[in-house]
Amino acid sequence: MLEVLAGFLLMHFVGGIILTVIFQLAHTVEETTFPQPNAQGTIENDWAIHQMNTTVNFCRQNRLLSWYVGGLNFQVEHHLFPKICHVHYPRIAGIVQNTAAEFNIPYLEHKSFGLALRSHFATLKRFGSVPDMDELMG
């Protein structure tokens, strides 16, 4: 019985780590923005533009990773079309990317897992840095 419980806990621990990494690489990287609400409590961008500015794809060409994480590496498409099955994300990603370019909206993507991870660590370093007084006062 203890072996079953230990296996169950390990499975959930590993699954939690995997999901944490996926979500961090899709949201907490150098390219994303973290818009603040205005005085009325409203985020000023339209919903779709907000999704484009706050989510990043990574490893779009890696079919094994896409299968393993259920398409969550196509985070932009996941946010824009949450009710579309992830198997369609690779086909619609090009349409989303072209449409974003047409309207001068950023389409954020890291070509590899390593680039996404590097960007995430750089962001964590930036978040952990104490700003100098010039930044605070300027």
Number of C-alpha atoms within 10 A of each C-alpha: 6 7 8 9 10 11 12 11 12 12 11 12 11 11 11 12 10 12 13 12 13 20 15 16 26 26 20 23 23 17 18 18 14 10 12 10 11 9 7 6 8 9 13 12 12 8 10 12 15 17 18 22 20 20 27 28 25 26 19 21 12 13 11 11 16 20 13 10 14 13 22 23 29 23 28 28 25 20 16 17 14 11 8 11 11 21 12 11 23 16 10 12 18 11 12 17 17 13 13 16 12 9 8 9 14 15 20 20 21 20 14 14 17 12 15 24 20 14 18 21 16 15 17 14 11 12 10 9 9 10 10 8 8 7 8 8 6 5
